[in-house]
């Protein structure tokens, strides 16, 4: 008979079970996620074939595996083939998920007002952490930089919905919370923006700067899946502490 204390044996058994559950949670993507990831891999091969004129061998590994980093080269147009969404061609899902970047000139004398809006969003999120929740964001970055003495604004977002859905949700949030004022500091932003998704769509697409390469250390993982995994990790850690 083992002389190991019962408490330690129980703890070890629990650790093994918890580890297996956590691994299963992280390594088993939903069917829809796997299906989209598979399509993305096909798009990569299609793009390579189109741009190089050479035959591209099938991927050696399966898709949707977050343990294997992935990169995707994207054509200059920003998509692999023209598939119309509600407001224009559909931008592809990459290993980093969906996203876009716009580059717009700031109205002369409006740089300070634009920066002040960053403080407004910080306070809005602090007061209501879920205020930007519908956007399913991973990251949002705002930059201001100078080109020949003129200020330009760059808006970069990575998120889990497609571009059309993101746009609709963004317009709804900005209209409801007053967070829209940042864009009124940009040249060419439409005056009739309120509730007008088509004019927002035109503005964003006109200033879209498509990336030509996107990489992810843990590809195709959604923000909700990351938070779920962290909750599991936290729960396991707490239970193990209680068994000391």
Secondary structure, DSSP 4 states (H G I P E B T S, - for coil): ---S-HHHHHHHHHHHHHHHHHHHHHH---HHHHHHHHHHHHHHHHHHHHHH-S--PPPSS-SS-TTS-EEEE--TTSSSS--B-SSSBPPPPBTTBEEEEEEEEBPTT-HHHHHHHHHHHHHHHHH-TTTTGGG-EEEEEEEEEEETTEEEEEEEEEESS-HHHHHHHHHHHHHHHSGGGGGGGBTT--TT-TT-HHHHHHHHHHTB---SEEEETTTT--HHHHHHHHHHHHHHHHHHHHT-
